[in-house]
Amino acid sequence: MTAIPASRHEAQVWLTTILAVDDTPYHPCITFTYAGRRWTEELARWRWRHETLPASDGATRHRLVAADPATGLHLRVEITAYTAFPVVEWVGYFCNTGAADTPLIEHICTLDLHRPRQTGMVLHHMHGDSCTADSFQPFQQPITPEMDLSLSPQGGRPTNGAWPYFNIAAPAANEGLIAAIGWPGQWAARITASEHALHITGGQQTTHFILHPGEEVRTPLSVLLFYHGDAIDGQNLWRRWMLAHNLPRPGGTLPAPFTAVCMGLQQNEEGERRYIEAFVRAGVALDYWWMDAGWYPCTPDWTQVGTWEPDPERFPHGIRAVSDHAHARGMKLVLWFEPERVRPGTWLAATHPEWLLSCPEGGDLLLNLGDPAARQWLTAHIGHFIAEHGVDLYRQDHNVDPLPYWQAHDEPTRQGITEIRHVEGYLAYWDALRARFPEMLIDTCASGGRRNDLETLRRAVPLLRSDYQFPFAPWSADSPERCLVGNQGHTYGLSSWVPFYGTGLPFNEVEEAKYDYRDPYAVYSFLCPMLGLGIDPDDPRADWPQYRSMLAQWRRAAPFLLGDFFSLTSYSLAEDCWIAWQFHRSDLDEGLLQVFRRGSSLDTAAQFPLRGLSADVPYAVTDLTNGDTREIGGADLLTGLAVELPTPRSAALLVYRRV
């Protein structure tokens, strides 16, 4: 792993520079234009002070406060430096303490980083989710003097087609840094380079507003992680920091990997209870029973959202009848909501139109979480619903691009304000739910994985990493095999950034799909910390022993999925290659190796040098497919583990432990 003391020193040097406001000019961690003047000329006349706050939770905290004596605008920057990790983060707050509107505040960059450009520097980055095979595709781009790269998501959902996390590696110096923008809205970043310099800027894409007296707004979260080692070392340090300080901890503990099953949309009370009984009779111990969209009045279309009560015809005893049934059989309940999208004709549209935003294109409405009354109602209503109906895991979807709604309701001198208020309300809503239900996990979904910014991931886990899991779904024309290859690529890319995520292999309703729980190659393609493995209990051909066997293999492998992640091959979506990766638990000196030989590959064997192991001890390597175990020295595994797959379209799932 990385040399943490050295990289921690880099973080401390950066922090010391930022906090040196008493005797030196302001060093920008947030830059902006005020009254037409850039920060370089504007902030020199502001009054600055630095406050050191009490340390807690493995971090030290600082506050920078600046005040414009002429207009009363205050800028407060809250900075956190982590004790055990070389990580510094900050959030800014602009507040108008004056008696009149402020001049225009524009072009706010919450990340404005200058670094020397070293020869051989590489940007490691990734696509966001677009419900395609190449969602989460990683790429490496040399940082040349001509680089000028602009990035932003589509439509206001932060990981819709783009990814607000960047790894800048300097191989020649054996070091690098990771920068991230945490903003559940429309961010933008630009990376430029010259012969000797590298410049990274980012933040909310559009900021052009005045503030009224007494008004305060927040900025996106910005994060820097410094590391020594190669880019993979940096990513694993990031994963460890995510697990230690970001992944939600319901009840004070990290969520353990779990299984869940969903039997489709628009179910009914009788059907849900009957399906639960089928799994119990088959001897399948699921962790969660998953009810997705369509339990509210919406016949025949589940997208008719905006009335958040159980359909009295299909659920005459409410959702509590299902949750009680699941609880009595040792399962918890996942329940789907989509509160931000509102359809005309639903309860919200008819009762509180003043809470809703429209967009020029018409269609769906957006519940304005920036409206305090709307947010307070939602918090109270959903909180009461969760308690009354026994919901254990709150699943929130978001199937509408909010940016056009926000922009349509901004005045010319208030551009960006509607978005800021919605983001503030969204985070406050989830914080209120977590405070009321400290044992409850939240699932973030946005047409799959399109809302996985850092602020969101501090409050929720993405249990459906992408909607690209259903062959022949209306939104995908790809073949079943392309879907499997794409999901292998999703694991390869997403694992570098997000330690805990989920997906599901649905039961085969379409004969042409040609794969289901009986197909190890398919199941391994979907292996995640949360696995939804589908089976149709009504199918007389249901092979319950095979189903239990695949779940048992997942349970054996799942604990390793929260360890360090090492890619062992290049990323590819080609059908004629092998792809492989390793998860390693350094605390146990154990791990997992996944290998896929795709359908058109002519190679029958390959060798994979593992990472993170001890060279001078033996390891027991077990093939979970057949149970075969062999003992191999650590030095040999570091040199390369030989894997044979004689048959095209086959996979190996191997675990190893120190003997």
C-alpha positions as CSV (number, residue, x, y, z in Angstrom):
1,M,0.0,0.0,0.0
2,T,0.9,3.6,-0.1
3,A,3.5,5.3,2.1
4,I,0.9,7.1,4.2
5,P,3.2,9.2,6.3
6,A,4.8,10.8,3.3
7,S,1.5,11.6,1.6
8,R,0.1,12.8,4.9
9,H,2.9,15.3,5.0
10,E,1.8,16.6,1.5
11,A,-1.7,17.2,2.9
12,Q,-0.3,19.0,5.9
13,V,1.8,21.3,3.7
14,W,-1.2,22.1,1.6
15,L,-3.3,22.8,4.7
16,T,-0.6,25.0,6.3
17,T,-0.5,27.1,3.2
18,I,-4.2,27.6,3.0
19,L,-4.5,28.6,6.7
20,A,-1.6,31.1,6.5
21,V,-3.9,34.1,6.2
22,D,-2.5,36.3,8.9
23,D,0.9,37.1,7.5
24,T,0.6,36.2,3.8
25,P,-1.9,36.8,1.0
26,Y,-5.0,34.6,0.7
27,H,-4.2,31.2,-0.8
28,P,-7.3,30.2,-2.7
29,C,-9.3,27.1,-1.9
30,I,-12.4,28.9,-3.1
31,T,-12.2,31.5,-5.9
32,F,-14.9,33.7,-7.4
33,T,-15.7,37.0,-9.0
34,Y,-17.4,39.7,-6.9
35,A,-18.8,42.9,-8.3
36,G,-16.9,42.2,-11.5
37,R,-13.5,41.8,-9.8
38,R,-11.6,38.5,-9.5
39,W,-10.7,37.3,-6.1
40,T,-7.0,38.3,-6.6
41,E,-7.9,42.0,-6.4
42,E,-11.1,41.7,-4.3
43,L,-10.0,39.6,-1.3
44,A,-6.8,41.5,-0.6
45,R,-8.9,44.2,1.1
46,W,-11.1,41.7,3.1
47,R,-10.6,41.0,6.7
48,W,-9.6,37.4,7.4
49,R,-9.4,35.2,10.5
50,H,-8.6,31.6,11.2
51,E,-10.3,29.5,13.9
52,T,-9.2,26.1,15.0
53,L,-12.2,24.0,16.0
54,P,-12.4,21.0,18.4
55,A,-11.1,17.8,16.8
56,S,-13.4,14.7,16.6
57,D,-14.0,11.5,14.6
58,G,-10.3,11.2,13.5
59,A,-10.1,14.7,12.0
60,T,-9.1,18.2,12.8
61,R,-11.3,21.1,11.8
62,H,-10.6,24.7,10.8
63,R,-12.6,27.7,9.8
64,L,-11.6,30.6,7.6
65,V,-13.8,33.6,7.8
66,A,-13.5,36.6,5.5
67,A,-15.7,39.7,5.5
68,D,-16.1,42.5,2.9
69,P,-16.2,45.7,5.0
70,A,-18.0,47.5,2.2
71,T,-21.0,45.3,1.5
72,G,-21.2,42.9,4.5
73,L,-20.6,39.8,2.4
74,H,-19.0,37.0,4.5
75,L,-17.3,33.9,3.2
76,R,-16.9,31.1,5.6
77,V,-14.8,28.1,4.6
78,E,-15.1,24.9,6.8
79,I,-12.0,22.8,6.4
80,T,-11.4,19.2,7.6
81,A,-8.1,17.4,7.7
82,Y,-8.1,13.7,8.5
83,T,-5.7,12.4,11.1
84,A,-5.0,8.9,9.7
85,F,-5.4,9.8,6.0
86,P,-3.7,12.3,3.8
87,V,-7.0,14.0,3.0
88,V,-8.2,17.5,3.2
89,E,-11.7,18.7,2.4
90,W,-13.6,22.0,2.5
91,V,-17.1,23.6,2.0
92,G,-17.8,27.3,1.6
93,Y,-20.7,29.4,2.7
94,F,-21.5,32.9,1.4
95,C,-23.7,35.0,3.7
96,N,-25.0,38.5,3.2
97,T,-24.8,40.3,6.6
98,G,-25.5,43.7,5.1
99,A,-28.7,45.7,4.8
100,A,-28.9,45.6,1.0
101,D,-28.6,43.1,-1.8
102,T,-24.9,42.2,-2.6
103,P,-23.3,42.8,-5.9
104,L,-23.1,39.9,-8.3
105,I,-21.2,36.8,-7.1
106,E,-20.1,34.8,-10.1
107,H,-17.9,32.0,-11.3
108,I,-17.4,30.3,-8.0
109,C,-14.7,27.7,-8.1
110,T,-14.7,25.5,-5.0
111,L,-11.7,23.6,-6.4
112,D,-9.0,25.8,-7.8
113,L,-5.7,23.8,-7.7
114,H,-2.4,24.7,-9.3
115,R,0.4,22.0,-9.4
116,P,3.7,21.7,-11.2
117,R,3.3,19.6,-14.4
118,Q,5.7,16.6,-14.3
119,T,6.7,14.6,-17.3
120,G,4.6,11.5,-17.7
121,M,1.7,12.7,-15.6
122,V,-1.6,10.8,-16.3
123,L,-5.2,11.6,-15.6
124,H,-7.1,8.5,-14.4
125,H,-10.8,9.2,-14.8
126,M,-14.1,7.4,-15.6
127,H,-17.4,7.8,-17.4
128,G,-20.5,8.1,-15.3
129,D,-23.6,5.9,-15.8
130,S,-25.6,6.1,-19.0
131,C,-27.3,2.7,-18.8
132,T,-24.8,1.3,-21.4
133,A,-22.1,-1.3,-21.5
134,D,-19.4,1.4,-21.2
135,S,-20.9,3.0,-18.0
136,F,-18.1,3.4,-15.5
137,Q,-15.5,2.8,-18.2
138,P,-12.1,4.0,-16.9
139,F,-9.7,5.9,-19.1
140,Q,-6.1,7.1,-18.8
141,Q,-5.2,10.4,-20.5
142,P,-1.6,11.7,-20.7
143,I,-1.4,15.2,-19.3
144,T,0.4,17.1,-22.1
145,P,1.0,20.8,-22.4
146,E,-1.9,21.0,-24.8
147,M,-4.5,19.5,-22.4
148,D,-7.8,21.4,-22.1
149,L,-10.5,19.1,-20.8
150,S,-13.9,20.2,-19.7
151,L,-16.3,17.8,-17.9
152,S,-19.8,18.0,-16.6
153,P,-22.8,15.7,-16.2
154,Q,-26.0,15.7,-18.2
155,G,-29.2,17.3,-16.8
156,G,-28.2,18.0,-13.2
157,R,-27.7,14.5,-11.9
158,P,-24.1,14.4,-10.9
159,T,-22.9,11.1,-12.3
160,N,-25.1,11.1,-15.4
161,G,-22.5,10.4,-18.1
162,A,-19.7,12.0,-16.2
163,W,-17.7,11.4,-13.0
164,P,-16.7,14.1,-10.5
165,Y,-13.6,12.3,-9.2
166,F,-10.1,12.6,-10.7
167,N,-6.8,10.8,-10.1
168,I,-3.7,12.7,-11.2
169,A,-0.8,10.3,-11.2
170,A,2.9,11.3,-11.5
171,P,4.6,7.9,-12.2
172,A,8.1,9.4,-12.4
173,A,7.8,10.7,-8.8
174,N,5.8,7.7,-7.6
175,E,3.1,9.9,-6.3
176,G,-0.2,11.6,-7.2
177,L,-3.4,13.2,-5.9
178,I,-7.1,12.5,-6.1
179,A,-9.5,15.4,-6.4
180,A,-13.3,15.2,-6.0
181,I,-16.3,17.5,-6.2
182,G,-19.1,16.6,-4.0
183,W,-22.3,18.1,-5.4
184,P,-25.7,16.4,-6.0
185,G,-26.3,18.8,-8.9
186,Q,-24.8,20.2,-12.0
187,W,-21.0,20.5,-11.4
188,A,-18.3,21.3,-13.9
189,A,-14.6,20.8,-14.0
190,R,-11.8,21.9,-16.3
191,I,-8.3,20.5,-16.4
192,T,-5.7,22.4,-18.3
193,A,-1.9,22.1,-18.6
194,S,1.0,24.1,-19.9
195,E,4.7,23.2,-20.2
196,H,5.3,23.6,-16.5
197,A,1.9,23.8,-14.8
198,L,-1.3,21.9,-14.2
199,H,-4.5,23.7,-13.3
200,I,-7.7,22.0,-12.0
201,T,-10.9,24.0,-11.4
202,G,-14.4,22.9,-10.5
203,G,-17.6,23.6,-8.7
204,Q,-21.2,24.3,-9.5
205,Q,-21.4,24.9,-13.2
206,T,-23.4,28.1,-13.1
207,T,-23.1,30.7,-10.3
208,H,-24.3,34.2,-11.2
209,F,-26.4,35.7,-8.4
210,I,-26.9,38.3,-5.8
211,L,-27.7,37.5,-2.2
212,H,-30.5,39.2,-0.3
213,P,-30.0,40.6,3.2
214,G,-29.6,37.7,5.7
215,E,-29.3,35.1,2.9
216,E,-26.7,32.3,3.0
217,V,-25.8,29.7,0.4
218,R,-23.3,26.8,0.5
219,T,-20.9,25.6,-2.2
220,P,-20.0,22.1,-3.3
221,L,-17.7,19.9,-1.2
222,S,-14.1,19.7,-2.5
223,V,-11.7,16.9,-1.5
224,L,-7.9,16.3,-2.0
225,L,-6.2,13.1,-1.3
226,F,-2.4,12.9,-1.6
227,Y,-0.7,9.6,-2.1
228,H,2.7,8.0,-2.8
229,G,2.9,4.9,-5.1
230,D,1.1,4.2,-8.4
231,A,-2.4,5.1,-9.4
232,I,-3.8,1.8,-8.0
233,D,-2.2,2.6,-4.6
234,G,-4.0,5.9,-4.7
235,Q,-7.3,4.3,-5.5
236,N,-7.0,1.9,-2.7
237,L,-6.1,4.6,-0.2
238,W,-9.2,6.3,-1.5
239,R,-11.3,3.1,-0.9
240,R,-9.9,2.8,2.7
241,W,-10.8,6.5,3.4
242,M,-14.3,5.9,1.9
243,L,-14.8,3.0,4.2
244,A,-13.4,4.7,7.3
245,H,-15.0,8.1,7.0
246,N,-17.7,8.2,4.3
247,L,-19.7,4.9,4.0
248,P,-22.9,5.2,6.1
249,R,-22.8,3.3,9.3
250,P,-26.4,2.4,10.4
251,G,-26.3,1.7,14.1
252,G,-22.7,2.7,14.2
253,T,-21.3,-0.1,12.1
254,L,-20.4,-0.6,8.5
255,P,-23.1,-2.3,6.5
256,A,-22.3,-5.9,5.8
257,P,-22.8,-7.4,2.3
258,F,-26.3,-8.6,1.9
259,T,-28.7,-10.3,-0.5
260,A,-32.1,-9.2,-1.6
261,V,-34.8,-10.3,-4.1
262,C,-37.4,-8.2,-5.9
263,M,-40.2,-9.9,-7.8
264,G,-40.9,-7.1,-10.2
265,L,-43.0,-3.9,-10.3
266,Q,-46.6,-3.3,-9.3
267,Q,-47.0,-6.3,-7.0
268,N,-49.7,-6.9,-4.5
269,E,-49.9,-7.9,-0.8
270,E,-51.0,-11.5,-1.6
271,G,-48.3,-12.0,-4.2
272,E,-45.5,-10.6,-2.0
273,R,-46.4,-12.8,0.9
274,R,-46.7,-15.8,-1.3
275,Y,-43.3,-15.2,-2.9
276,I,-41.7,-14.8,0.5
277,E,-43.1,-18.1,1.6
278,A,-41.7,-19.8,-1.6
279,F,-38.2,-18.7,-0.7
280,V,-38.6,-19.8,2.9
281,R,-39.9,-23.3,1.9
282,A,-36.9,-23.6,-0.5
283,G,-34.5,-23.0,2.4
284,V,-33.2,-19.7,1.1
285,A,-32.1,-17.2,3.8
286,L,-32.4,-13.8,2.2
287,D,-31.3,-10.7,4.1
288,Y,-33.8,-8.3,2.6
289,W,-37.1,-8.5,0.7
290,W,-37.1,-5.8,-1.9
291,M,-40.3,-4.1,-3.0
292,D,-39.7,-1.8,-5.9
293,A,-41.9,0.7,-7.8
294,G,-45.7,0.4,-8.1
295,W,-47.1,-0.2,-4.6
296,Y,-49.0,3.2,-4.6
297,P,-52.0,4.1,-6.7
298,C,-50.6,3.9,-10.2
299,T,-52.4,1.2,-12.2
300,P,-51.4,0.5,-14.9
301,D,-48.3,2.6,-15.0
302,W,-45.7,2.6,-12.1
303,T,-44.4,6.0,-13.3
304,Q,-47.6,7.7,-12.0
305,V,-45.7,9.0,-8.9
306,G,-46.8,11.6,-6.5
307,T,-49.3,9.8,-4.2
308,W,-47.2,8.2,-1.4
309,E,-49.7,5.9,0.2
310,P,-50.2,2.2,-0.4
311,D,-52.7,1.3,-3.1
312,P,-55.8,0.3,-1.0
313,E,-56.9,-2.3,-3.6
314,R,-53.6,-4.2,-3.9
315,F,-52.4,-3.6,-0.4
316,P,-55.6,-3.5,1.7
317,H,-53.5,-3.8,5.0
318,G,-50.8,-1.5,3.9
319,I,-47.1,-2.3,3.4
320,R,-47.0,-3.3,7.1
321,A,-48.6,-6.6,6.1
322,V,-45.6,-7.4,3.9
323,S,-43.0,-6.1,6.3
324,D,-44.4,-8.0,9.2
325,H,-44.4,-11.2,7.1
326,A,-40.8,-10.6,6.0
327,H,-39.7,-9.8,9.6
328,A,-41.3,-13.0,10.9
329,R,-39.2,-15.0,8.4
330,G,-35.9,-13.3,9.3
331,M,-35.9,-10.7,6.4
332,K,-35.8,-7.0,6.4
333,L,-37.8,-4.8,3.9
334,V,-36.5,-2.5,1.2
335,L,-39.1,-0.1,-0.2
336,W,-38.8,2.1,-3.2
337,F,-39.8,5.8,-3.4
338,E,-39.3,8.6,-5.9
339,P,-40.4,11.7,-4.1
340,E,-38.8,14.4,-6.3
341,R,-40.7,13.4,-9.5
342,V,-44.4,14.3,-9.5
343,R,-46.9,13.3,-12.2
344,P,-50.0,15.5,-13.0
345,G,-53.1,14.1,-11.4
346,T,-51.4,12.7,-8.3
347,W,-52.0,13.9,-4.8
348,L,-49.1,16.2,-4.7
349,A,-49.9,17.8,-8.0
350,A,-53.5,18.4,-7.0
351,T,-53.0,19.4,-3.4
352,H,-49.8,21.4,-3.4
353,P,-49.0,22.8,-6.9
354,E,-47.1,25.6,-5.2
355,W,-44.4,23.1,-4.2
356,L,-43.8,22.0,-7.7
357,L,-41.5,23.1,-10.4
358,S,-42.2,22.8,-14.1
359,C,-39.9,23.0,-17.1
360,P,-40.4,24.4,-20.6
361,E,-40.7,21.0,-22.1
362,G,-43.7,20.1,-19.9
363,G,-44.3,16.6,-18.7
364,D,-43.2,15.6,-15.2
365,L,-43.1,18.1,-12.3
366,L,-40.3,18.4,-9.7
367,L,-40.9,18.6,-6.0
368,N,-39.0,21.7,-5.0
369,L,-36.9,20.5,-2.0
370,G,-35.6,24.1,-1.8
371,D,-39.1,25.1,-0.5
372,P,-39.0,24.7,3.3
373,A,-42.7,23.8,3.5
374,A,-42.3,21.1,0.8
375,R,-39.3,19.6,2.5
376,Q,-40.8,19.7,6.0
377,W,-43.9,17.9,4.7
378,L,-41.9,15.3,2.9
379,T,-39.7,14.7,5.9
380,A,-42.7,14.2,8.2
381,H,-44.8,12.2,5.8
382,I,-42.1,9.7,4.7
383,G,-40.8,9.5,8.3
384,H,-44.2,8.6,9.5
385,F,-44.7,6.1,6.6
386,I,-41.4,4.3,7.4
387,A,-42.3,4.0,11.1
388,E,-45.9,3.0,10.4
389,H,-45.2,0.4,7.7
390,G,-42.0,-1.2,9.1
391,V,-39.6,-0.2,6.4
392,D,-36.0,-1.2,7.1
393,L,-34.2,0.3,4.1
394,Y,-35.4,3.4,2.3
395,R,-34.7,3.3,-1.4
396,Q,-34.9,6.7,-3.3
397,D,-34.9,6.8,-7.0
398,H,-34.7,10.0,-9.2
399,N,-35.7,9.5,-12.8
400,V,-35.9,13.1,-14.0
401,D,-33.1,15.5,-15.0
402,P,-33.6,18.4,-12.6
403,L,-31.4,21.0,-14.3
404,P,-34.1,22.4,-16.8
405,Y,-36.5,22.9,-13.8
406,W,-33.9,24.7,-11.8
407,Q,-32.9,27.0,-14.6
408,A,-36.5,27.8,-15.6
409,H,-37.1,29.2,-12.1
410,D,-33.9,31.3,-11.8
411,E,-34.2,35.1,-12.3
412,P,-31.4,36.7,-14.4
413,T,-29.5,37.9,-11.3
414,R,-30.2,34.6,-9.3
415,Q,-28.8,31.9,-11.6
416,G,-27.8,28.8,-9.7
417,I,-29.9,29.7,-6.6
418,T,-32.8,27.3,-7.3
419,E,-30.3,24.4,-7.7
420,I,-28.4,25.3,-4.5
421,R,-31.7,25.4,-2.5
422,H,-32.8,22.1,-3.9
423,V,-29.4,20.5,-3.1
424,E,-29.5,21.9,0.4
425,G,-33.0,20.6,0.9
426,Y,-32.2,17.2,-0.5
427,L,-29.3,16.7,1.9
428,A,-31.2,18.1,4.8
429,Y,-34.1,15.7,4.1
430,W,-31.8,12.6,4.2
431,D,-30.0,13.9,7.3
432,A,-33.4,14.2,9.0
433,L,-34.3,10.6,8.0
434,R,-31.0,9.3,9.3
435,A,-31.4,11.2,12.5
436,R,-34.8,9.7,13.1
437,F,-33.9,6.2,11.9
438,P,-30.2,5.7,12.9
439,E,-30.4,2.0,12.2
440,M,-31.7,2.4,8.7
441,L,-29.7,2.3,5.5
442,I,-30.6,4.5,2.5
443,D,-30.2,3.4,-1.1
444,T,-29.4,6.1,-3.7
445,C,-30.7,5.4,-7.2
446,A,-31.2,7.8,-10.1
447,S,-32.2,5.8,-13.2
448,G,-29.4,3.5,-11.9
449,G,-26.1,5.1,-10.9
450,R,-26.5,8.8,-11.9
451,R,-26.4,10.3,-8.4
452,N,-23.2,9.0,-6.8
453,D,-21.4,12.2,-5.8
454,L,-19.6,12.2,-2.5
455,E,-22.2,14.1,-0.5
456,T,-24.8,11.5,-1.6
457,L,-22.4,8.6,-0.8
458,R,-21.9,9.9,2.7
459,R,-25.6,9.3,3.3
460,A,-26.5,6.3,1.1
461,V,-25.2,3.3,-0.9
462,P,-26.1,2.7,-4.5
463,L,-27.8,-0.7,-4.5
464,L,-28.5,-0.6,-8.3
465,R,-25.2,0.6,-9.8
466,S,-26.8,0.9,-13.2
467,D,-30.1,0.0,-14.9
468,Y,-28.0,-1.8,-17.5
469,Q,-28.8,-5.2,-16.1
470,F,-31.8,-6.3,-18.0
471,P,-31.3,-7.8,-21.5
472,F,-34.0,-6.8,-23.9
473,A,-35.1,-4.0,-21.6
474,P,-36.9,-1.1,-23.5
475,W,-33.9,1.2,-22.9
476,S,-31.2,-1.2,-24.1
477,A,-30.9,-2.9,-27.5
478,D,-27.8,-4.8,-26.6
479,S,-27.5,-8.5,-26.7
480,P,-27.5,-10.6,-23.5
481,E,-23.8,-11.4,-23.9
482,R,-23.1,-7.7,-24.4
483,C,-25.0,-7.1,-21.1
484,L,-22.8,-9.6,-19.2
485,V,-19.6,-8.1,-20.7
486,G,-20.8,-4.6,-19.8
487,N,-21.5,-5.6,-16.2
488,Q,-18.0,-7.1,-15.9
489,G,-16.8,-3.7,-17.0
490,H,-19.0,-2.0,-14.4
491,T,-17.3,-3.9,-11.6
492,Y,-13.9,-3.2,-13.1
493,G,-14.5,0.6,-13.2
494,L,-16.7,1.4,-10.3
495,S,-14.7,-0.7,-7.7
496,S,-11.8,1.8,-7.8
497,W,-14.0,4.5,-6.5
498,V,-17.1,3.1,-4.6
499,P,-16.5,0.2,-2.1
500,F,-20.1,-0.7,-1.5
501,Y,-22.6,-1.0,-4.3
502,G,-25.1,-3.5,-5.7
503,T,-26.8,-4.9,-8.7
504,G,-29.1,-7.8,-9.6
505,L,-29.3,-10.7,-12.0
506,P,-33.1,-10.8,-12.7
507,F,-34.8,-14.1,-13.3
508,N,-35.0,-15.1,-16.9
509,E,-38.4,-13.9,-18.2
510,V,-37.1,-13.9,-21.8
511,E,-36.0,-17.2,-23.2
512,E,-33.5,-15.5,-25.6
513,A,-31.5,-14.1,-22.6
514,K,-30.0,-17.6,-22.2
515,Y,-28.6,-17.0,-18.7
516,D,-29.8,-16.9,-15.2
517,Y,-28.8,-18.1,-11.7
518,R,-27.8,-21.5,-13.2
519,D,-25.1,-19.9,-15.2
520,P,-21.9,-19.2,-13.1
521,Y,-20.4,-17.0,-15.8
522,A,-23.5,-14.7,-15.6
523,V,-23.8,-14.7,-11.8
524,Y,-20.1,-13.9,-11.4
525,S,-20.6,-11.0,-13.8
526,F,-23.0,-9.4,-11.3
527,L,-21.1,-10.2,-8.1
528,C,-21.3,-7.2,-5.8
529,P,-21.5,-6.4,-2.0
530,M,-25.2,-6.3,-2.5
531,L,-26.4,-9.1,-4.8
532,G,-30.0,-9.4,-6.0
533,L,-30.1,-12.9,-7.5
534,G,-33.4,-13.6,-9.2
535,I,-35.4,-16.8,-9.5
536,D,-39.0,-17.4,-10.5
537,P,-40.7,-19.4,-7.7
538,D,-43.6,-20.1,-10.1
539,D,-41.4,-21.8,-12.7
540,P,-41.7,-25.6,-12.3
541,R,-38.1,-25.8,-13.6
542,A,-36.8,-23.8,-10.7
543,D,-33.5,-25.3,-9.6
544,W,-33.4,-24.4,-5.9
545,P,-30.2,-26.5,-5.1
546,Q,-28.3,-24.6,-7.8
547,Y,-29.7,-21.3,-6.6
548,R,-28.6,-22.0,-3.0
549,S,-25.2,-23.1,-4.3
550,M,-24.7,-19.7,-6.2
551,L,-25.8,-17.8,-3.1
552,A,-23.4,-19.8,-1.0
553,Q,-20.5,-18.9,-3.3
554,W,-21.4,-15.3,-3.1
555,R,-21.5,-15.4,0.7
556,R,-18.0,-17.0,0.7
557,A,-16.7,-14.2,-1.6
558,A,-18.6,-11.2,-0.3
559,P,-16.5,-10.2,2.7
560,F,-13.5,-9.7,0.4
561,L,-15.4,-7.2,-1.8
562,L,-14.7,-4.4,0.8
563,G,-11.0,-4.9,0.6
564,D,-8.4,-3.3,-1.7
565,F,-9.1,-3.6,-5.4
566,F,-6.5,-4.4,-8.0
567,S,-7.2,-4.6,-11.7
568,L,-5.1,-7.5,-13.2
569,T,-5.8,-6.9,-16.9
570,S,-6.6,-4.0,-19.1
571,Y,-10.2,-2.8,-19.3
572,S,-12.0,-4.1,-22.4
573,L,-15.5,-4.7,-23.6
574,A,-14.2,-7.0,-26.4
575,E,-15.6,-10.5,-26.7
576,D,-12.2,-12.1,-27.6
577,C,-10.2,-11.3,-24.4
578,W,-9.8,-12.2,-20.7
579,I,-10.5,-9.7,-17.9
580,A,-9.6,-10.2,-14.3
581,W,-9.3,-8.4,-10.9
582,Q,-8.5,-9.0,-7.3
583,F,-10.0,-7.9,-4.0
584,H,-7.5,-8.2,-1.1
585,R,-8.2,-7.9,2.7
586,S,-4.9,-6.7,4.1
587,D,-6.3,-7.1,7.7
588,L,-6.9,-10.8,7.0
589,D,-4.2,-11.5,4.4
590,E,-7.0,-13.1,2.4
591,G,-8.8,-12.2,-0.8
592,L,-10.7,-13.0,-4.0
593,L,-9.7,-13.4,-7.6
594,Q,-12.3,-13.1,-10.4
595,V,-11.3,-14.2,-13.9
596,F,-13.5,-14.2,-17.1
597,R,-12.6,-15.8,-20.4
598,R,-15.1,-14.3,-22.8
599,G,-17.0,-16.1,-25.5
600,S,-14.7,-15.4,-28.5
601,S,-11.3,-15.7,-26.7
602,L,-9.0,-18.4,-28.2
603,D,-6.8,-18.5,-25.1
604,T,-7.2,-21.4,-22.7
605,A,-5.0,-20.2,-19.9
606,A,-3.6,-16.9,-18.5
607,Q,-1.3,-15.8,-15.7
608,F,-2.2,-13.0,-13.2
609,P,0.4,-11.5,-10.8
610,L,-1.5,-10.8,-7.6
611,R,-0.8,-7.8,-5.3
612,G,-0.7,-7.2,-1.5
613,L,0.4,-10.7,-0.5
614,S,3.4,-11.7,1.6
615,A,6.1,-13.3,-0.4
616,D,7.5,-15.6,2.3
617,V,4.3,-17.5,3.3
618,P,2.1,-20.1,1.6
619,Y,-1.5,-19.5,0.7
620,A,-4.4,-21.9,0.2
621,V,-6.2,-21.1,-3.1
622,T,-9.7,-22.5,-3.4
623,D,-11.8,-22.6,-6.6
624,L,-15.4,-21.8,-5.4
625,T,-16.9,-23.4,-8.5
626,N,-15.7,-26.9,-7.6
627,G,-14.1,-26.7,-4.1
628,D,-10.6,-27.7,-5.3
629,T,-7.8,-26.2,-3.1
630,R,-4.1,-26.0,-3.8
631,E,-1.3,-24.5,-1.7
632,I,0.9,-21.9,-3.5
633,G,3.7,-19.8,-2.1
634,G,3.2,-16.1,-1.8
635,A,6.2,-15.3,-4.0
636,D,4.7,-17.5,-6.8
637,L,1.4,-15.7,-6.5
638,L,3.1,-12.4,-6.7
639,T,4.9,-13.6,-9.8
640,G,1.7,-14.9,-11.4
641,L,-1.2,-17.3,-10.6
642,A,-1.9,-19.5,-13.6
643,V,-5.6,-20.0,-14.4
644,E,-6.9,-22.4,-16.9
645,L,-10.3,-22.0,-18.5
646,P,-10.6,-24.6,-21.3
647,T,-14.0,-23.5,-22.4
648,P,-14.9,-20.2,-24.0
649,R,-17.4,-18.0,-22.0
650,S,-16.3,-19.3,-18.6
651,A,-15.1,-17.9,-15.4
652,A,-13.1,-18.6,-12.3
653,L,-14.0,-17.5,-8.8
654,L,-11.0,-18.1,-6.5
655,V,-10.4,-17.2,-2.8
656,Y,-7.1,-17.4,-1.1
657,R,-6.0,-17.4,2.6
658,R,-2.7,-17.4,4.3
659,V,-1.8,-20.8,5.6
